[in-house]
Amino acid sequence: MSSSTAATVGSVSNVSQVAALINGLSELPRKANLLWYLILGGLFLDAYSNAALGAGLVPMTKELSLTPGQVGVLTATAPAVAILFNPVGGWAAARIGRVKPLLVAKLIAALGAVLTATAGSFEAVWFGRGLVGIAYGVDFAVAMALLAEYTPATLRGRLNLWQSVWYVATTVNLALTLAFFKLGISVDIWRWSVGSAGVFAVVLLGLQLTFLAESPTWLAARGRIAEAARSLRRIYGFEVTAGTAAQQSGPEEPKVGFRQAGVLFRAPYLPRTILSTAISLTQSMQYFAVGWYLPVISLAIFGQKFETATLGAMIFNAAGIVGGALSAYLGHRLGLRTSSAIGYAMVTVTLLAMGLSLNKAPIAIAFVLPLLFIFFHSAGPGANGKSIAALSYRSDIRSLGTGVTGMLGSFGSVIGLYVFPQIKEAFGLGPTIALLAVVPLLGLVSCLLIRWDPTRDGFDPDTEHIELRPARDHARSR
């Protein structure tokens, strides 16, 4: 069904029928497409907020006289807090819907940006980054679930576009940072970089508050069929009504809370949870250990000139934009698991070459290797951990699944951001990068051992009927 024939007369009585209507589309109608990108805008903000501190890390370190340990704490704070708030966001979205947590996340992100930008001490920056971490944790868990629920089955690979958006956000932040530098802002450049994230947060809050509509499949899974029908009309233009009370009859759906998280670690969800967690963990570790520090790596390649290093980092991120866009195509053609495995293999080779040749290879090779790292990372595993999680669980537990696996995967970013400065301080940049090659190798092994892919064979999680009772209660009933 194309967007031109999206309007359909009929009724819906349960979540399977709602999901079938959405999955019957071959493309998103115009309004649904706009809302889809508005949700994606939240992930742009998450990436931009993360990049904002990295772009001004060197001048901030000088202004506040930070030690390597304090730098490690500040860079790891947001993803560390996100570990706690990934499942909180998922739980909230499972209980009160997708839209409200997204709006709260934007408000918290704006507050965190303002506090960080006006901070005069390590402690104040740390608190501001903690708020950014809360927003990041909540937003990512909920946004990926809502994107999956807005997206027809034939367009599932499109979820990987979040990876390209990540690099667009990072590049925009670097460009603005360079513009601030050109305007004569030097020591305080990090404040302008971080503060601009607050502006984006406020704008996005207003747009999402005005236009976003609740997920029809979540509403239907909660038994709110009339609201689901209204949401289908508002988002897709379907002319549907709610079924009669008799048609909607059936067992009452249990409320989903943290007690139901155990279902993610039982059959048939266990392999899916392990794979999505393994990919999310390893890809975030390799990115936040290397990709997040591209300005620092760029300084090592091009010298200590701020302008040159920032331009180099922007070019590196351009490879991520291309690779992230390509990952949507590869995810559709090859499947998320296979494209991840290929990406991991190439990243392993690239990290070894980059680490062993740093400060030894000609500048052309030294420049190309980080470019290849970002490209293979973004085209392969960079997007797939979160996309697999969003597509592997049915609507009533989807946000819980993305939240819990996101929490587990966030440990990778904390390890990358906190441990990397310590190892780099002790052994140097080159040996540390070479040592990191073990991370994508572990990711490759995970993809080879667990052969799960939600984009294959027309899989639809909302047709699965799996008991939500905690494992202990399930065992007692037997």
C-alpha positions as CSV (number, residue, x, y, z in Angstrom):
1,M,0.0,0.0,0.0
2,S,1.5,3.3,-1.0
3,S,1.1,6.7,0.7
4,S,-1.4,7.7,-2.0
5,T,-3.7,4.9,-1.0
6,A,-3.1,5.1,2.7
7,A,-6.7,6.0,3.5
8,T,-8.6,2.8,4.4
9,V,-12.1,2.3,5.8
10,G,-12.6,-0.3,8.5
11,S,-12.1,-1.0,12.1
12,V,-9.3,-2.2,14.4
13,S,-9.9,-4.3,17.5
14,N,-6.4,-5.3,18.7
15,V,-2.7,-4.6,18.4
16,S,-2.1,-7.2,15.6
17,Q,-4.6,-5.4,13.4
18,V,-3.1,-2.0,14.1
19,A,0.4,-3.4,13.3
20,A,-0.9,-5.0,10.2
21,L,-2.2,-1.7,8.9
22,I,1.1,0.0,9.4
23,N,3.1,-2.9,8.0
24,G,0.9,-2.9,4.9
25,L,2.5,0.4,3.8
26,S,5.3,0.4,1.3
27,E,6.2,3.9,2.2
28,L,5.3,6.4,4.9
29,P,2.7,9.1,4.1
30,R,4.0,12.7,4.1
31,K,2.9,13.5,7.7
32,A,4.1,10.2,9.1
33,N,7.4,10.9,7.4
34,L,7.7,14.3,9.0
35,L,6.9,13.0,12.4
36,W,9.4,10.2,11.9
37,Y,12.2,12.7,11.3
38,L,11.0,14.8,14.2
39,I,11.5,11.8,16.5
40,L,14.9,11.3,14.9
41,G,15.7,14.9,15.8
42,G,15.9,13.9,19.4
43,L,18.7,11.5,18.6
44,F,20.4,14.4,16.8
45,L,20.2,16.3,20.0
46,D,21.7,13.4,22.0
47,A,24.6,13.2,19.6
48,Y,25.1,17.0,19.5
49,S,25.1,17.2,23.3
50,N,27.7,14.5,23.5
51,A,29.9,16.1,20.8
52,A,29.5,19.5,22.4
53,L,31.9,18.7,25.3
54,G,34.3,16.8,23.1
55,A,34.8,19.7,20.6
56,G,35.8,22.0,23.4
57,L,37.6,19.5,25.7
58,V,41.1,21.0,25.3
59,P,40.2,24.6,26.1
60,M,37.9,23.5,28.9
61,T,40.7,21.4,30.4
62,K,43.0,24.5,30.4
63,E,40.4,26.9,31.8
64,L,39.3,24.7,34.7
65,S,42.8,23.2,35.2
66,L,41.4,19.6,35.0
67,T,43.5,16.5,35.8
68,P,43.3,13.5,33.4
69,G,41.2,11.8,36.0
70,Q,38.7,14.6,36.1
71,V,38.6,14.7,32.3
72,G,37.8,11.0,32.3
73,V,35.0,11.5,34.8
74,L,33.4,14.4,32.9
75,T,33.5,12.6,29.6
76,A,32.1,9.4,31.1
77,T,29.4,11.1,33.2
78,A,26.6,11.4,30.6
79,P,26.8,7.7,29.4
80,A,27.2,6.5,33.0
81,V,24.0,8.2,34.1
82,A,22.4,7.0,30.9
83,I,23.0,3.4,32.1
84,L,20.6,4.1,34.9
85,F,18.0,6.1,32.9
86,N,17.9,3.8,29.8
87,P,15.6,1.3,31.7
88,V,13.8,4.1,33.5
89,G,12.9,5.7,30.2
90,G,11.9,2.3,28.8
91,W,9.7,1.6,31.9
92,A,8.1,5.1,31.7
93,A,7.4,4.6,28.0
94,A,5.8,1.2,28.7
95,R,3.5,2.7,31.4
96,I,2.6,6.2,30.3
97,G,3.3,6.2,26.6
98,R,6.2,7.3,24.3
99,V,5.6,11.0,23.8
100,K,5.6,12.2,27.4
101,P,9.1,10.8,28.3
102,L,10.5,12.3,25.1
103,L,9.2,15.8,26.0
104,V,10.6,15.5,29.6
105,A,14.0,14.4,28.1
106,K,14.2,17.6,26.0
107,L,13.5,19.8,29.0
108,I,16.2,18.0,31.1
109,A,18.6,18.3,28.2
110,A,18.1,22.1,28.0
111,L,18.7,22.5,31.7
112,G,21.8,20.4,31.6
113,A,23.2,22.4,28.7
114,V,22.6,25.7,30.5
115,L,24.2,24.5,33.8
116,T,27.2,23.2,31.9
117,A,27.7,26.3,29.8
118,T,27.6,28.6,32.8
119,A,29.7,26.3,35.1
120,G,32.8,27.7,36.9
121,S,34.1,24.5,38.4
122,F,34.6,20.8,37.8
123,E,31.6,20.0,40.1
124,A,29.2,22.3,38.2
125,V,30.2,20.8,34.9
126,W,29.8,17.3,36.3
127,F,26.3,18.1,37.5
128,G,25.3,19.6,34.2
129,R,26.6,16.6,32.3
130,G,24.7,14.3,34.7
131,L,21.4,16.0,33.6
132,V,22.5,15.5,29.9
133,G,23.0,11.8,30.7
134,I,19.5,11.5,32.1
135,A,18.0,13.1,28.9
136,Y,20.3,10.9,26.7
137,G,19.3,7.7,28.5
138,V,15.5,8.4,28.5
139,D,15.4,9.7,24.9
140,F,17.4,7.0,23.2
141,A,15.4,4.1,24.8
142,V,12.0,5.7,23.9
143,A,12.8,7.2,20.5
144,M,14.1,4.0,19.0
145,A,11.0,2.2,20.2
146,L,8.7,4.8,18.8
147,L,10.6,4.9,15.5
148,A,10.2,1.1,15.2
149,E,6.4,1.4,15.9
150,Y,6.0,4.2,13.3
151,T,7.9,2.2,10.6
152,P,6.3,-0.4,8.2
153,A,8.0,-3.8,8.0
154,T,9.4,-3.2,4.5
155,L,11.3,-0.1,5.8
156,R,12.8,-1.5,9.0
157,G,16.4,-0.9,7.7
158,R,15.6,2.8,7.8
159,L,16.0,2.7,11.6
160,N,19.7,2.7,11.0
161,L,19.5,6.3,9.7
162,W,19.9,7.3,13.4
163,Q,23.6,6.5,12.9
164,S,24.0,9.0,10.0
165,V,22.1,11.6,12.1
166,W,24.6,11.1,14.9
167,Y,27.5,12.1,12.7
168,V,25.5,15.0,11.1
169,A,25.0,16.3,14.7
170,T,28.7,15.9,15.5
171,T,29.7,17.6,12.3
172,V,27.3,20.5,12.9
173,N,28.7,21.0,16.4
174,L,32.3,21.0,15.1
175,A,31.3,23.5,12.4
176,L,29.7,25.8,15.0
177,T,32.7,25.5,17.3
178,L,35.0,26.5,14.4
179,A,32.7,29.4,13.7
180,F,32.9,30.5,17.3
181,F,36.7,30.3,17.1
182,K,36.7,32.4,13.9
183,L,34.7,35.0,15.8
184,G,37.5,35.4,18.3
185,I,36.1,33.2,21.1
186,S,39.0,31.2,22.5
187,V,39.1,30.0,26.1
188,D,35.3,30.1,26.5
189,I,34.6,28.2,23.2
190,W,33.5,25.1,25.0
191,R,30.7,27.2,26.8
192,W,29.3,28.3,23.4
193,S,29.5,24.8,22.1
194,V,27.6,23.3,25.0
195,G,25.2,26.2,25.2
196,S,24.1,25.8,21.6
197,A,22.9,22.3,22.6
198,G,20.4,24.0,24.9
199,V,19.0,26.1,22.1
200,F,18.5,22.9,20.0
201,A,16.8,21.2,23.0
202,V,14.3,24.1,23.4
203,V,13.4,24.3,19.7
204,L,12.9,20.5,19.5
205,L,10.8,20.5,22.7
206,G,8.4,23.0,21.1
207,L,8.1,21.0,17.8
208,Q,7.6,17.7,19.5
209,L,5.1,19.1,22.0
210,T,3.1,20.5,19.0
211,F,3.2,17.7,16.5
212,L,4.0,14.3,17.9
213,A,1.3,11.7,18.2
214,E,1.3,8.6,20.5
215,S,2.2,5.2,19.1
216,P,-0.9,3.4,17.8
217,T,0.5,0.0,18.6
218,W,1.4,0.9,22.2
219,L,-2.2,2.3,22.6
220,A,-3.7,-0.9,21.2
221,A,-1.4,-3.1,23.3
222,R,-2.8,-1.2,26.3
223,G,-6.4,-1.9,25.2
224,R,-7.0,1.8,24.3
225,I,-8.4,1.0,20.8
226,A,-10.3,4.2,20.3
227,E,-7.2,6.2,20.9
228,A,-5.2,3.9,18.7
229,A,-7.7,4.5,15.9
230,R,-7.4,8.3,16.3
231,S,-3.6,8.1,16.2
232,L,-3.7,6.0,13.1
233,R,-5.9,8.7,11.5
234,R,-3.6,11.5,12.6
235,I,-0.3,9.9,11.6
236,Y,-1.1,7.9,8.5
237,G,-4.5,9.2,7.3
238,F,-6.2,5.8,7.8
239,E,-10.0,6.1,8.0
240,V,-10.4,3.6,10.8
241,T,-12.7,3.3,13.8
242,A,-12.4,1.3,17.0
243,G,-14.0,-2.2,17.0
244,T,-17.0,-3.0,19.1
245,A,-16.6,-4.0,22.7
246,A,-17.3,-7.7,21.8
247,Q,-14.6,-7.6,19.1
248,Q,-12.1,-6.1,21.6
249,S,-12.8,-8.7,24.3
250,G,-10.0,-10.8,25.6
251,P,-7.7,-11.2,28.6
252,E,-6.7,-7.9,30.2
253,E,-3.1,-7.0,29.4
254,P,-0.9,-6.9,32.5
255,K,0.8,-3.6,33.4
256,V,4.4,-3.7,32.3
257,G,7.0,-2.8,34.9
258,F,10.5,-3.8,35.9
259,R,9.3,-7.2,37.2
260,Q,8.5,-8.1,33.5
261,A,12.1,-7.3,32.5
262,G,12.9,-11.0,33.2
263,V,11.0,-11.9,30.0
264,L,13.9,-10.4,28.0
265,F,16.2,-13.1,29.4
266,R,13.9,-16.1,28.6
267,A,13.1,-17.9,25.4
268,P,12.5,-16.7,22.7
269,Y,13.9,-13.3,23.7
270,L,17.2,-14.3,25.3
271,P,19.3,-14.7,22.1
272,R,17.9,-11.4,20.8
273,T,18.8,-9.6,24.1
274,I,22.3,-11.1,24.1
275,L,23.0,-10.2,20.5
276,S,21.6,-6.6,20.7
277,T,23.5,-6.0,23.9
278,A,26.7,-7.4,22.6
279,I,26.6,-5.2,19.5
280,S,25.5,-2.2,21.5
281,L,28.3,-2.8,24.0
282,T,31.1,-3.3,21.6
283,Q,30.2,-0.7,19.1
284,S,29.8,2.0,21.8
285,M,33.1,1.0,23.4
286,Q,35.0,1.3,20.1
287,Y,33.3,4.5,19.1
288,F,33.6,6.4,22.4
289,A,37.2,5.3,22.8
290,V,38.2,6.4,19.3
291,G,35.5,8.2,17.4
292,W,34.6,10.6,20.3
293,Y,38.2,11.6,20.5
294,L,38.6,12.4,16.8
295,P,39.6,16.0,17.6
296,V,42.4,14.6,19.8
297,I,43.5,12.1,17.2
298,S,43.3,14.9,14.6
299,L,45.6,17.0,16.7
300,A,48.1,14.1,16.8
301,I,48.0,13.8,13.0
302,F,47.9,17.5,11.9
303,G,49.6,19.2,14.8
304,Q,48.4,21.4,17.6
305,K,46.5,24.0,15.5
306,F,42.9,24.1,16.6
307,E,41.5,25.0,13.2
308,T,43.2,22.3,11.3
309,A,42.4,19.6,13.9
310,T,38.7,20.6,13.9
311,L,38.5,20.5,10.1
312,G,40.1,17.1,10.1
313,A,37.6,15.8,12.7
314,M,34.8,17.2,10.5
315,I,36.1,15.3,7.5
316,F,36.3,12.1,9.6
317,N,32.7,12.6,10.7
318,A,31.6,13.0,7.1
319,A,32.6,9.4,6.6
320,G,30.2,8.6,9.4
321,I,27.4,10.4,7.6
322,V,28.0,8.4,4.5
323,G,28.4,5.1,6.3
324,G,25.4,5.7,8.5
325,A,23.2,6.4,5.4
326,L,24.6,3.3,3.8
327,S,23.9,1.2,6.9
328,A,20.1,1.6,6.2
329,Y,20.6,0.1,2.7
330,L,22.9,-2.7,4.0
331,G,20.6,-3.5,6.9
332,H,17.8,-4.0,4.4
333,R,19.8,-6.0,1.8
334,L,22.1,-8.1,4.0
335,G,20.3,-8.0,7.4
336,L,21.4,-6.3,10.5
337,R,23.5,-9.2,11.8
338,T,25.5,-9.8,8.6
339,S,26.2,-6.2,8.0
340,S,27.4,-5.9,11.6
341,A,29.7,-8.8,11.2
342,I,31.3,-7.4,8.1
343,G,31.7,-4.0,9.7
344,Y,33.4,-5.5,12.8
345,A,35.9,-7.4,10.6
346,M,36.9,-4.3,8.8
347,V,37.1,-2.2,12.0
348,T,39.4,-4.8,13.6
349,V,41.9,-4.5,10.7
350,T,41.6,-0.7,10.6
351,L,42.3,-0.3,14.3
352,L,45.3,-2.5,14.2
353,A,46.7,-0.6,11.2
354,M,45.9,2.8,12.8
355,G,47.4,2.0,16.1
356,L,50.6,0.4,14.8
357,S,51.2,3.2,12.2
358,L,50.4,6.3,14.3
359,N,53.2,8.9,14.0
360,K,55.1,6.5,11.7
361,A,53.0,6.4,8.5
362,P,52.9,9.2,5.9
363,I,50.2,11.8,6.7
364,A,48.0,10.6,3.8
365,I,47.7,7.1,5.4
366,A,47.4,8.5,8.9
367,F,44.5,10.5,7.6
368,V,42.7,7.7,5.6
369,L,42.8,5.1,8.5
370,P,40.5,7.1,10.9
371,L,38.3,7.8,7.9
372,L,38.0,4.1,7.2
373,F,37.4,3.3,10.9
374,I,34.4,5.7,11.1
375,F,33.0,4.5,7.7
376,F,33.1,0.8,8.6
377,H,31.9,1.4,12.1
378,S,28.9,3.5,11.0
379,A,28.0,1.3,8.0
380,G,28.2,-1.8,10.1
381,P,27.6,-2.3,13.8
382,G,27.3,1.4,14.8
383,A,23.5,1.5,14.3
384,N,22.6,-2.1,14.6
385,G,22.6,-2.9,18.3
386,K,19.9,-0.4,19.0
387,S,18.0,-1.2,15.8
388,I,17.9,-4.9,16.5
389,A,16.6,-4.2,20.1
390,A,13.9,-1.9,18.8
391,L,12.7,-4.5,16.2
392,S,13.0,-7.7,18.3
393,Y,10.3,-7.1,21.0
394,R,6.5,-6.6,20.7
395,S,5.0,-3.2,21.4
396,D,4.0,-3.6,25.0
397,I,7.6,-4.5,26.1
398,R,9.5,-2.8,23.3
399,S,10.6,0.3,25.2
400,L,11.5,-1.9,28.2
401,G,13.6,-4.0,25.9
402,T,15.4,-1.0,24.3
403,G,15.9,0.5,27.7
404,V,17.4,-2.6,29.4
405,T,19.6,-3.5,26.4
406,G,20.6,0.2,26.1
407,M,21.5,0.2,29.8
408,L,23.8,-2.9,29.3
409,G,25.2,-1.5,26.1
410,S,26.0,1.9,27.7
411,F,28.7,0.2,29.8
412,G,30.7,0.2,26.6
413,S,30.6,4.0,26.3
414,V,31.6,4.4,30.0
415,I,34.5,2.0,29.5
416,G,35.6,3.8,26.3
417,L,35.3,7.3,27.7
418,Y,36.8,6.7,31.2
419,V,39.3,4.0,30.6
420,F,40.7,5.3,27.3
421,P,42.2,8.5,28.8
422,Q,43.9,6.4,31.5
423,I,45.3,3.9,29.1
424,K,46.4,6.6,26.7
425,E,48.1,8.4,29.5
426,A,50.1,5.3,30.4
427,F,50.9,3.8,27.0
428,G,50.3,6.5,24.4
429,L,47.7,6.9,21.7
430,G,49.0,4.4,19.1
431,P,49.3,1.3,21.4
432,T,45.9,2.1,23.0
433,I,44.2,2.1,19.6
434,A,45.9,-1.1,18.6
435,L,44.8,-2.8,21.8
436,L,41.2,-1.7,21.2
437,A,41.1,-4.0,18.1
438,V,40.0,-6.8,20.5
439,V,36.7,-5.0,21.0
440,P,35.3,-5.4,17.4
441,L,36.8,-8.9,17.3
442,L,34.5,-9.8,20.2
443,G,31.6,-8.2,18.4
444,L,32.3,-10.3,15.3
445,V,32.3,-13.5,17.3
446,S,28.9,-12.5,18.8
447,C,27.4,-12.0,15.4
448,L,28.8,-15.4,14.2
449,L,27.5,-17.3,17.2
450,I,24.0,-15.9,17.5
451,R,22.2,-16.1,14.2
452,W,19.2,-13.8,14.9
453,D,17.9,-11.1,12.6
454,P,14.5,-9.4,13.0
455,T,14.7,-8.0,9.4
456,R,14.6,-11.5,7.8
457,D,11.6,-13.6,6.8
458,G,8.8,-11.1,7.4
459,F,9.1,-11.3,11.2
460,D,6.5,-9.3,13.1
461,P,7.0,-9.3,17.0
462,D,3.4,-8.1,17.6
463,T,2.1,-11.5,16.4
464,E,4.0,-13.3,19.2
465,H,2.1,-14.2,22.3
466,I,4.5,-14.6,25.2
467,E,3.7,-14.8,28.9
468,L,4.8,-11.6,30.7
469,R,4.7,-13.1,34.2
470,P,8.1,-13.0,36.1
471,A,10.0,-16.3,35.6
472,R,9.5,-17.2,39.3
473,D,5.7,-17.0,39.0
474,H,5.8,-18.8,35.6
475,A,7.7,-21.7,37.2
476,R,5.2,-21.9,40.1
477,S,2.3,-22.1,37.7
478,R,3.7,-25.2,36.1
